[in-house]
Amino acid sequence: MFTTINTMVTRLVVAIAIVSSLTGCRRAPELRPRLILQGEPVGNDFWLAAPYVLVVKIVRADLQGSPVATFQGGPRTLQLVKFAANVENTIKGDLPNTTISFFFYANPDLKPYYYLEPGKRYIVSLRSEGGVLRSWADASQLMIRVCSGSHNQKDLPLELGPDATIAYILLTPGADCDLQLFENNLFLSAYSHGDPGYVNQRLKQLQLSPDRALRDSACLTSATMFWHRPKCLEQCLDSPDSGTRRAAANRLAHDDANLLGWLRNNPSALFPKHWTDYMSQMFEIYTEDVRPEVRKAACASWRSFAPQQAAEHCR
């Protein structure tokens, strides 16, 4: 009799286990946060080291359970969020699915609040943990807003690497692109990723657009980013938009007396910190300035830095 009861109990346990494996318990997975605290010095290399770098369009965001307390010295609480998204482009990695879910521990007290809004496109970095997809880091994450519409995977310059591919996506209007939104975010997009030479190339391409507002926006972005005066800047003075005319006039009237001094004595002071490894590209950009004295100073600095490269452009 006891043998029969034990057999029945064993069968019941096995049956429950099978049903549970088929239906799922619907609980949030037990995941461990990988915290990046505000102010930690992580750069593009950190985010692009993730196994998966994707362009996704967020479908929905669901809170998973209650906020959880964290260790002393970290955020007071973290909230696990499950995002559902459509994968539109693969920049790095190989995911077989076009619809995915991934988890992220959000810090409700952090400003800015790193949260992905449904209906919008982002570039994200993901990894696998416990059989599910996770953000590459928690509390803060890679969440580059894509304001350029959707892009054909075959058009992406993947051979140039993830950084340049991201720059291409951000600076190339795609399908269903809202041009006004694209123009309003152009400066931030240009500054986010890519080496200066490639960013400058993409901005020059935008200056050929049949859309006048986009041409002017690309020109002003280039002039502001690189502190120079491209040939297109004076054309912005004839823009039908008063804001564009005013911005161009202010840029042309700006006192660039320090520019020559920096080019001659301390050119690295001109460049954003993450672009100091691309000094040759920056010098080449300055050789396109409309002012002869700036071109001359840029060539002189370039010759001292990379004589062979300068010789091809400064004749």
Short mmCIF file of the C-alpha atoms (twelve columns), coordinates in Angstrom:
data_MODEL
# 
_entry.id   MODEL 
# 
loop_
_atom_site.group_PDB 
_atom_site.id 
_atom_site.type_symbol 
_atom_site.label_atom_id 
_atom_site.label_alt_id 
_atom_site.label_comp_id 
_atom_site.label_asym_id 
_atom_site.label_seq_id 
_atom_site.Cartn_x 
_atom_site.Cartn_y 
_atom_site.Cartn_z 
_atom_site.pdbx_PDB_model_num 
ATOM 1   C CA . MET A 1   0.000  0.000  0.000   1 
ATOM 2   C CA . PHE A 2   2.792  2.416  0.934   1 
ATOM 3   C CA . THR A 3   4.519  1.506  -2.334  1 
ATOM 4   C CA . THR A 4   1.356  2.369  -4.244  1 
ATOM 5   C CA . ILE A 5   1.012  5.729  -2.456  1 
ATOM 6   C CA . ASN A 6   4.662  6.587  -3.115  1 
ATOM 7   C CA . THR A 7   4.211  5.712  -6.775  1 
ATOM 8   C CA . MET A 8   1.137  7.935  -7.035  1 
ATOM 9   C CA . VAL A 9   2.932  10.845 -5.328  1 
ATOM 10  C CA . THR A 10  5.907  10.441 -7.634  1 
ATOM 11  C CA . ARG A 11  3.655  10.479 -10.693 1 
ATOM 12  C CA . LEU A 12  1.840  13.567 -9.401  1 
ATOM 13  C CA . VAL A 13  5.123  15.443 -8.871  1 
ATOM 14  C CA . VAL A 14  6.306  14.512 -12.356 1 
ATOM 15  C CA . ALA A 15  2.986  15.624 -13.862 1 
ATOM 16  C CA . ILE A 16  3.153  18.974 -12.075 1 
ATOM 17  C CA . ALA A 17  6.722  19.451 -13.285 1 
ATOM 18  C CA . ILE A 18  5.705  18.723 -16.876 1 
ATOM 19  C CA . VAL A 19  2.753  21.122 -16.758 1 
ATOM 20  C CA . SER A 20  4.929  23.816 -15.190 1 
ATOM 21  C CA . SER A 21  7.559  23.422 -17.904 1 
ATOM 22  C CA . LEU A 22  4.894  23.764 -20.594 1 
ATOM 23  C CA . THR A 23  2.905  26.653 -19.167 1 
ATOM 24  C CA . GLY A 24  5.683  28.581 -17.403 1 
ATOM 25  C CA . CYS A 25  5.304  30.122 -13.983 1 
ATOM 26  C CA . ARG A 26  5.104  33.644 -15.423 1 
ATOM 27  C CA . ARG A 27  7.408  34.975 -12.716 1 
ATOM 28  C CA . ALA A 28  10.171 37.409 -13.457 1 
ATOM 29  C CA . PRO A 29  13.465 35.558 -14.000 1 
ATOM 30  C CA . GLU A 30  16.002 35.711 -11.211 1 
ATOM 31  C CA . LEU A 31  18.552 38.074 -12.708 1 
ATOM 32  C CA . ARG A 32  21.476 39.861 -11.109 1 
ATOM 33  C CA . PRO A 33  21.983 43.573 -11.863 1 
ATOM 34  C CA . ARG A 34  25.165 44.677 -13.597 1 
ATOM 35  C CA . LEU A 35  25.295 48.269 -12.455 1 
ATOM 36  C CA . ILE A 36  26.813 51.218 -14.245 1 
ATOM 37  C CA . LEU A 37  26.513 54.106 -11.802 1 
ATOM 38  C CA . GLN A 38  26.031 57.679 -12.919 1 
ATOM 39  C CA . GLY A 39  29.371 59.321 -13.598 1 
ATOM 40  C CA . GLU A 40  31.299 56.107 -14.231 1 
ATOM 41  C CA . PRO A 41  33.814 56.680 -17.048 1 
ATOM 42  C CA . VAL A 42  32.562 54.193 -19.642 1 
ATOM 43  C CA . GLY A 43  32.693 55.129 -23.307 1 
ATOM 44  C CA . ASN A 44  31.628 53.824 -26.677 1 
ATOM 45  C CA . ASP A 45  34.076 50.921 -26.530 1 
ATOM 46  C CA . PHE A 46  32.311 49.541 -23.467 1 
ATOM 47  C CA . TRP A 47  28.853 49.600 -25.022 1 
ATOM 48  C CA . LEU A 48  30.031 48.226 -28.364 1 
ATOM 49  C CA . ALA A 49  31.727 45.271 -26.637 1 
ATOM 50  C CA . ALA A 50  28.292 43.705 -26.096 1 
ATOM 51  C CA . PRO A 51  27.525 40.508 -28.047 1 
ATOM 52  C CA . TYR A 52  24.486 42.130 -29.636 1 
ATOM 53  C CA . VAL A 53  24.126 45.717 -30.856 1 
ATOM 54  C CA . LEU A 54  20.760 46.287 -32.494 1 
ATOM 55  C CA . VAL A 55  18.346 48.864 -33.815 1 
ATOM 56  C CA . VAL A 56  15.004 48.083 -32.209 1 
ATOM 57  C CA . LYS A 57  11.549 49.606 -32.179 1 
ATOM 58  C CA . ILE A 58  10.022 49.232 -28.735 1 
ATOM 59  C CA . VAL A 59  6.577  47.594 -28.730 1 
ATOM 60  C CA . ARG A 60  5.838  47.588 -25.010 1 
ATOM 61  C CA . ALA A 61  7.410  47.868 -21.578 1 
ATOM 62  C CA . ASP A 62  6.177  45.912 -18.549 1 
ATOM 63  C CA . LEU A 63  7.325  46.238 -14.948 1 
ATOM 64  C CA . GLN A 64  8.379  42.925 -13.436 1 
ATOM 65  C CA . GLY A 65  7.503  42.669 -9.767  1 
ATOM 66  C CA . SER A 66  8.170  45.321 -7.157  1 
ATOM 67  C CA . PRO A 67  11.256 47.543 -6.849  1 
ATOM 68  C CA . VAL A 68  14.147 45.807 -5.107  1 
ATOM 69  C CA . ALA A 69  16.621 47.340 -2.679  1 
ATOM 70  C CA . THR A 70  20.290 47.331 -3.676  1 
ATOM 71  C CA . PHE A 71  23.626 47.322 -1.910  1 
ATOM 72  C CA . GLN A 72  24.910 50.224 0.153   1 
ATOM 73  C CA . GLY A 73  26.436 52.907 -2.030  1 
ATOM 74  C CA . GLY A 74  24.313 51.992 -5.028  1 
ATOM 75  C CA . PRO A 75  20.830 53.122 -6.055  1 
ATOM 76  C CA . ARG A 76  18.168 52.927 -3.351  1 
ATOM 77  C CA . THR A 77  16.010 50.679 -5.512  1 
ATOM 78  C CA . LEU A 78  16.000 49.088 -8.942  1 
ATOM 79  C CA . GLN A 79  12.958 48.180 -10.999 1 
ATOM 80  C CA . LEU A 80  13.156 45.250 -13.401 1 
ATOM 81  C CA . VAL A 81  11.515 46.043 -16.751 1 
ATOM 82  C CA . LYS A 82  10.742 43.684 -19.608 1 
ATOM 83  C CA . PHE A 83  10.840 45.297 -23.037 1 
ATOM 84  C CA . ALA A 84  9.270  43.762 -26.136 1 
ATOM 85  C CA . ALA A 85  10.768 45.023 -29.386 1 
ATOM 86  C CA . ASN A 86  11.030 44.483 -33.105 1 
ATOM 87  C CA . VAL A 87  14.599 44.140 -34.377 1 
ATOM 88  C CA . GLU A 88  14.988 46.373 -37.435 1 
ATOM 89  C CA . ASN A 89  18.770 46.185 -37.917 1 
ATOM 90  C CA . THR A 90  21.608 44.065 -36.611 1 
ATOM 91  C CA . ILE A 91  24.825 46.006 -36.096 1 
ATOM 92  C CA . LYS A 92  26.635 43.272 -34.170 1 
ATOM 93  C CA . GLY A 93  25.747 39.679 -33.340 1 
ATOM 94  C CA . ASP A 94  23.334 37.204 -34.881 1 
ATOM 95  C CA . LEU A 95  19.838 36.861 -33.450 1 
ATOM 96  C CA . PRO A 96  17.499 34.488 -35.300 1 
ATOM 97  C CA . ASN A 97  14.332 36.315 -34.212 1 
ATOM 98  C CA . THR A 98  12.955 39.608 -35.460 1 
ATOM 99  C CA . THR A 99  10.799 40.015 -32.342 1 
ATOM 100 C CA . ILE A 100 12.574 39.879 -29.006 1 
ATOM 101 C CA . SER A 101 12.119 40.531 -25.310 1 
ATOM 102 C CA . PHE A 102 14.886 41.762 -23.033 1 
ATOM 103 C CA . PHE A 103 15.216 42.783 -19.398 1 
ATOM 104 C CA . PHE A 104 16.698 45.891 -17.820 1 
ATOM 105 C CA . TYR A 105 17.016 47.048 -14.217 1 
ATOM 106 C CA . ALA A 106 15.976 50.703 -14.242 1 
ATOM 107 C CA . ASN A 107 16.985 53.149 -11.526 1 
ATOM 108 C CA . PRO A 108 13.836 55.238 -10.851 1 
ATOM 109 C CA . ASP A 109 15.880 57.935 -9.081  1 
ATOM 110 C CA . LEU A 110 18.395 58.467 -11.884 1 
ATOM 111 C CA . LYS A 111 18.372 61.596 -14.026 1 
ATOM 112 C CA . PRO A 112 18.280 61.216 -16.943 1 
ATOM 113 C CA . TYR A 113 15.948 58.263 -16.518 1 
ATOM 114 C CA . TYR A 114 17.234 55.485 -18.770 1 
ATOM 115 C CA . TYR A 115 13.975 54.112 -20.089 1 
ATOM 116 C CA . LEU A 116 12.900 53.070 -23.575 1 
ATOM 117 C CA . GLU A 117 9.569  54.442 -24.756 1 
ATOM 118 C CA . PRO A 118 7.177  52.251 -26.769 1 
ATOM 119 C CA . GLY A 119 6.800  53.342 -30.372 1 
ATOM 120 C CA . LYS A 120 10.305 54.789 -30.626 1 
ATOM 121 C CA . ARG A 121 13.507 53.435 -32.173 1 
ATOM 122 C CA . TYR A 122 16.743 52.973 -30.248 1 
ATOM 123 C CA . ILE A 123 20.174 51.442 -30.623 1 
ATOM 124 C CA . VAL A 124 20.718 49.047 -27.726 1 
ATOM 125 C CA . SER A 125 23.447 46.698 -26.473 1 
ATOM 126 C CA . LEU A 126 22.333 43.293 -25.226 1 
ATOM 127 C CA . ARG A 127 23.710 40.073 -23.730 1 
ATOM 128 C CA . SER A 128 22.352 36.692 -22.645 1 
ATOM 129 C CA . GLU A 129 21.818 35.705 -19.028 1 
ATOM 130 C CA . GLY A 130 19.833 32.788 -17.630 1 
ATOM 131 C CA . GLY A 131 18.382 31.935 -21.018 1 
ATOM 132 C CA . VAL A 132 16.988 35.443 -21.651 1 
ATOM 133 C CA . LEU A 133 18.257 38.610 -23.265 1 
ATOM 134 C CA . ARG A 134 19.495 41.348 -20.954 1 
ATOM 135 C CA . SER A 135 20.737 44.883 -21.326 1 
ATOM 136 C CA . TRP A 136 24.548 45.051 -21.446 1 
ATOM 137 C CA . ALA A 137 24.430 47.034 -18.186 1 
ATOM 138 C CA . ASP A 138 21.804 48.168 -15.692 1 
ATOM 139 C CA . ALA A 139 20.790 51.492 -14.105 1 
ATOM 140 C CA . SER A 140 22.150 53.201 -17.246 1 
ATOM 141 C CA . GLN A 141 22.283 51.626 -20.663 1 
ATOM 142 C CA . LEU A 142 22.998 52.288 -24.311 1 
ATOM 143 C CA . MET A 143 19.801 53.948 -25.546 1 
ATOM 144 C CA . ILE A 144 20.672 56.033 -28.597 1 
ATOM 145 C CA . ARG A 145 17.463 57.450 -30.028 1 
ATOM 146 C CA . VAL A 146 17.159 56.862 -33.775 1 
ATOM 147 C CA . CYS A 147 15.390 59.797 -35.416 1 
ATOM 148 C CA . SER A 148 16.267 58.904 -39.003 1 
ATOM 149 C CA . GLY A 149 13.590 56.306 -39.745 1 
ATOM 150 C CA . SER A 150 14.154 52.693 -40.748 1 
ATOM 151 C CA . HIS A 151 17.069 51.409 -42.826 1 
ATOM 152 C CA . ASN A 152 17.668 48.483 -45.129 1 
ATOM 153 C CA . GLN A 153 20.079 46.016 -43.532 1 
ATOM 154 C CA . LYS A 154 21.922 45.587 -46.842 1 
ATOM 155 C CA . ASP A 155 22.745 49.306 -46.961 1 
ATOM 156 C CA . LEU A 156 24.583 49.393 -43.626 1 
ATOM 157 C CA . PRO A 157 28.405 49.805 -43.837 1 
ATOM 158 C CA . LEU A 158 29.049 46.907 -41.443 1 
ATOM 159 C CA . GLU A 159 32.552 46.468 -42.851 1 
ATOM 160 C CA . LEU A 160 33.502 49.817 -41.257 1 
ATOM 161 C CA . GLY A 161 32.686 48.545 -37.771 1 
ATOM 162 C CA . PRO A 162 29.864 49.188 -35.275 1 
ATOM 163 C CA . ASP A 163 30.840 52.795 -34.507 1 
ATOM 164 C CA . ALA A 164 30.698 53.940 -38.130 1 
ATOM 165 C CA . THR A 165 27.562 51.877 -38.760 1 
ATOM 166 C CA . ILE A 166 25.807 53.686 -35.915 1 
ATOM 167 C CA . ALA A 167 26.929 57.033 -37.350 1 
ATOM 168 C CA . TYR A 168 25.548 56.013 -40.749 1 
ATOM 169 C CA . ILE A 169 22.179 55.088 -39.251 1 
ATOM 170 C CA . LEU A 170 21.902 58.289 -37.221 1 
ATOM 171 C CA . LEU A 171 22.988 60.569 -40.081 1 
ATOM 172 C CA . THR A 172 21.175 58.976 -43.029 1 
ATOM 173 C CA . PRO A 173 17.447 59.594 -43.513 1 
ATOM 174 C CA . GLY A 174 15.704 56.273 -44.044 1 
ATOM 175 C CA . ALA A 175 12.174 55.139 -44.782 1 
ATOM 176 C CA . ASP A 176 9.377  56.938 -42.881 1 
ATOM 177 C CA . CYS A 177 11.874 59.566 -41.686 1 
ATOM 178 C CA . ASP A 178 10.322 62.619 -40.028 1 
ATOM 179 C CA . LEU A 179 12.663 65.256 -41.488 1 
ATOM 180 C CA . GLN A 180 11.790 67.882 -38.901 1 
ATOM 181 C CA . LEU A 181 12.547 65.486 -36.042 1 
ATOM 182 C CA . PHE A 182 15.719 64.413 -37.856 1 
ATOM 183 C CA . GLU A 183 16.907 68.012 -38.284 1 
ATOM 184 C CA . ASN A 184 16.118 68.924 -34.682 1 
ATOM 185 C CA . ASN A 185 18.284 66.064 -33.416 1 
ATOM 186 C CA . LEU A 186 21.036 66.284 -36.035 1 
ATOM 187 C CA . PHE A 187 23.721 67.850 -33.831 1 
ATOM 188 C CA . LEU A 188 23.286 65.265 -31.056 1 
ATOM 189 C CA . SER A 189 23.219 62.440 -33.602 1 
ATOM 190 C CA . ALA A 190 26.405 63.681 -35.281 1 
ATOM 191 C CA . TYR A 191 28.233 63.943 -31.978 1 
ATOM 192 C CA . SER A 192 27.208 60.494 -30.700 1 
ATOM 193 C CA . HIS A 193 29.302 58.044 -32.730 1 
ATOM 194 C CA . GLY A 194 31.769 57.714 -35.569 1 
ATOM 195 C CA . ASP A 195 35.188 59.228 -36.168 1 
ATOM 196 C CA . PRO A 196 35.275 62.886 -37.264 1 
ATOM 197 C CA . GLY A 197 36.244 62.146 -40.855 1 
ATOM 198 C CA . TYR A 198 33.277 59.837 -41.345 1 
ATOM 199 C CA . VAL A 199 30.872 62.184 -39.551 1 
ATOM 200 C CA . ASN A 200 32.070 65.053 -41.741 1 
ATOM 201 C CA . GLN A 201 31.522 62.897 -44.827 1 
ATOM 202 C CA . ARG A 202 27.941 62.109 -43.787 1 
ATOM 203 C CA . LEU A 203 27.219 65.779 -43.080 1 
ATOM 204 C CA . LYS A 204 28.556 66.720 -46.526 1 
ATOM 205 C CA . GLN A 205 26.204 64.144 -48.038 1 
ATOM 206 C CA . LEU A 206 23.276 65.753 -46.225 1 
ATOM 207 C CA . GLN A 207 24.321 69.127 -47.647 1 
ATOM 208 C CA . LEU A 208 23.412 67.733 -51.085 1 
ATOM 209 C CA . SER A 209 19.826 67.006 -50.034 1 
ATOM 210 C CA . PRO A 210 17.042 68.523 -52.163 1 
ATOM 211 C CA . ASP A 211 15.446 69.655 -48.886 1 
ATOM 212 C CA . ARG A 212 16.691 73.195 -48.156 1 
ATOM 213 C CA . ALA A 213 16.096 73.000 -44.406 1 
ATOM 214 C CA . LEU A 214 18.081 69.765 -44.160 1 
ATOM 215 C CA . ARG A 215 20.973 71.201 -46.202 1 
ATOM 216 C CA . ASP A 216 21.185 74.219 -43.939 1 
ATOM 217 C CA . SER A 217 20.882 72.157 -40.780 1 
ATOM 218 C CA . ALA A 218 23.750 69.897 -41.892 1 
ATOM 219 C CA . CYS A 219 25.909 72.922 -42.711 1 
ATOM 220 C CA . LEU A 220 25.282 74.594 -39.351 1 
ATOM 221 C CA . THR A 221 25.915 71.314 -37.546 1 
ATOM 222 C CA . SER A 222 29.280 70.945 -39.272 1 
ATOM 223 C CA . ALA A 223 30.269 74.556 -38.556 1 
ATOM 224 C CA . THR A 224 29.311 74.239 -34.894 1 
ATOM 225 C CA . MET A 225 30.874 70.834 -34.289 1 
ATOM 226 C CA . PHE A 226 34.226 71.574 -35.866 1 
ATOM 227 C CA . TRP A 227 34.491 75.296 -35.100 1 
ATOM 228 C CA . HIS A 228 35.184 76.082 -38.730 1 
ATOM 229 C CA . ARG A 229 33.602 77.938 -41.628 1 
ATOM 230 C CA . PRO A 230 32.590 75.594 -44.448 1 
ATOM 231 C CA . LYS A 231 31.767 77.069 -47.842 1 
ATOM 232 C CA . CYS A 232 28.078 76.344 -47.350 1 
ATOM 233 C CA . LEU A 233 27.800 78.638 -44.320 1 
ATOM 234 C CA . GLU A 234 27.314 81.859 -46.288 1 
ATOM 235 C CA . GLN A 235 24.506 80.208 -48.252 1 
ATOM 236 C CA . CYS A 236 22.619 79.802 -44.970 1 
ATOM 237 C CA . LEU A 237 22.346 83.583 -44.804 1 
ATOM 238 C CA . ASP A 238 19.777 83.366 -47.618 1 
ATOM 239 C CA . SER A 239 17.670 80.722 -45.865 1 
ATOM 240 C CA . PRO A 240 13.904 81.311 -45.772 1 
ATOM 241 C CA . ASP A 241 14.061 80.416 -42.065 1 
ATOM 242 C CA . SER A 242 14.910 83.361 -39.791 1 
ATOM 243 C CA . GLY A 243 16.426 81.094 -37.129 1 
ATOM 244 C CA . THR A 244 18.810 79.589 -39.660 1 
ATOM 245 C CA . ARG A 245 19.826 83.035 -40.949 1 
ATOM 246 C CA . ARG A 246 20.460 84.227 -37.404 1 
ATOM 247 C CA . ALA A 247 22.506 81.131 -36.474 1 
ATOM 248 C CA . ALA A 248 24.634 81.468 -39.628 1 
ATOM 249 C CA . ALA A 249 25.233 85.182 -39.010 1 
ATOM 250 C CA . ASN A 250 26.253 84.498 -35.407 1 
ATOM 251 C CA . ARG A 251 28.640 81.783 -36.514 1 
ATOM 252 C CA . LEU A 252 30.222 84.009 -39.164 1 
ATOM 253 C CA . ALA A 253 30.537 86.881 -36.688 1 
ATOM 254 C CA . HIS A 254 32.050 84.686 -34.002 1 
ATOM 255 C CA . ASP A 255 35.534 85.784 -32.982 1 
ATOM 256 C CA . ASP A 256 37.781 82.879 -33.919 1 
ATOM 257 C CA . ALA A 257 41.015 84.607 -32.971 1 
ATOM 258 C CA . ASN A 258 41.845 81.737 -30.616 1 
ATOM 259 C CA . LEU A 259 41.423 79.227 -33.430 1 
ATOM 260 C CA . LEU A 260 44.679 80.195 -35.119 1 
ATOM 261 C CA . GLY A 261 46.506 80.166 -31.794 1 
ATOM 262 C CA . TRP A 262 45.255 76.695 -30.961 1 
ATOM 263 C CA . LEU A 263 46.062 75.353 -34.409 1 
ATOM 264 C CA . ARG A 264 49.599 76.694 -34.129 1 
ATOM 265 C CA . ASN A 265 50.344 75.913 -30.474 1 
ATOM 266 C CA . ASN A 266 47.897 73.397 -29.002 1 
ATOM 267 C CA . PRO A 267 45.650 71.846 -31.674 1 
ATOM 268 C CA . SER A 268 44.427 69.019 -29.429 1 
ATOM 269 C CA . ALA A 269 42.522 71.647 -27.397 1 
ATOM 270 C CA . LEU A 270 40.184 72.054 -30.379 1 
ATOM 271 C CA . PHE A 271 39.037 68.468 -30.489 1 
ATOM 272 C CA . PRO A 272 36.464 66.626 -28.388 1 
ATOM 273 C CA . LYS A 273 38.160 64.231 -25.986 1 
ATOM 274 C CA . HIS A 274 37.047 61.087 -27.811 1 
ATOM 275 C CA . TRP A 275 38.350 62.465 -31.120 1 
ATOM 276 C CA . THR A 276 41.944 63.180 -30.123 1 
ATOM 277 C CA . ASP A 277 42.964 59.865 -31.723 1 
ATOM 278 C CA . TYR A 278 41.843 61.263 -35.073 1 
ATOM 279 C CA . MET A 279 43.948 64.398 -35.266 1 
ATOM 280 C CA . SER A 280 44.815 63.891 -38.933 1 
ATOM 281 C CA . GLN A 281 41.128 63.792 -39.827 1 
ATOM 282 C CA . MET A 282 40.500 66.958 -37.840 1 
ATOM 283 C CA . PHE A 283 43.365 68.785 -39.561 1 
ATOM 284 C CA . GLU A 284 41.956 67.754 -42.928 1 
ATOM 285 C CA . ILE A 285 38.589 69.261 -41.988 1 
ATOM 286 C CA . TYR A 286 40.286 72.563 -41.101 1 
ATOM 287 C CA . THR A 287 42.046 72.635 -44.474 1 
ATOM 288 C CA . GLU A 288 38.550 73.000 -45.998 1 
ATOM 289 C CA . ASP A 289 37.894 76.258 -44.131 1 
ATOM 290 C CA . VAL A 290 37.111 79.250 -46.355 1 
ATOM 291 C CA . ARG A 291 39.730 81.426 -44.609 1 
ATOM 292 C CA . PRO A 292 43.262 81.150 -46.055 1 
ATOM 293 C CA . GLU A 293 44.944 81.785 -42.701 1 
ATOM 294 C CA . VAL A 294 43.068 78.881 -41.083 1 
ATOM 295 C CA . ARG A 295 43.925 76.536 -43.942 1 
ATOM 296 C CA . LYS A 296 47.593 77.554 -43.696 1 
ATOM 297 C CA . ALA A 297 47.734 77.012 -39.923 1 
ATOM 298 C CA . ALA A 298 45.976 73.645 -40.230 1 
ATOM 299 C CA . CYS A 299 48.494 72.483 -42.830 1 
ATOM 300 C CA . ALA A 300 51.409 73.631 -40.712 1 
ATOM 301 C CA . SER A 301 50.157 71.691 -37.675 1 
ATOM 302 C CA . TRP A 302 49.332 68.693 -39.810 1 
ATOM 303 C CA . ARG A 303 52.835 68.614 -41.310 1 
ATOM 304 C CA . SER A 304 54.364 68.468 -37.836 1 
ATOM 305 C CA . PHE A 305 51.968 65.692 -36.824 1 
ATOM 306 C CA . ALA A 306 51.832 63.538 -39.981 1 
ATOM 307 C CA . PRO A 307 54.049 64.940 -42.788 1 
ATOM 308 C CA . GLN A 308 53.175 62.321 -45.405 1 
ATOM 309 C CA . GLN A 309 49.415 62.719 -44.975 1 
ATOM 310 C CA . ALA A 310 49.626 66.495 -44.985 1 
ATOM 311 C CA . ALA A 311 51.700 66.507 -48.144 1 
ATOM 312 C CA . GLU A 312 48.781 65.018 -50.100 1 
ATOM 313 C CA . HIS A 313 46.367 67.782 -49.100 1 
ATOM 314 C CA . CYS A 314 48.473 70.873 -48.410 1 
ATOM 315 C CA . ARG A 315 50.147 71.945 -51.630 1 
# 
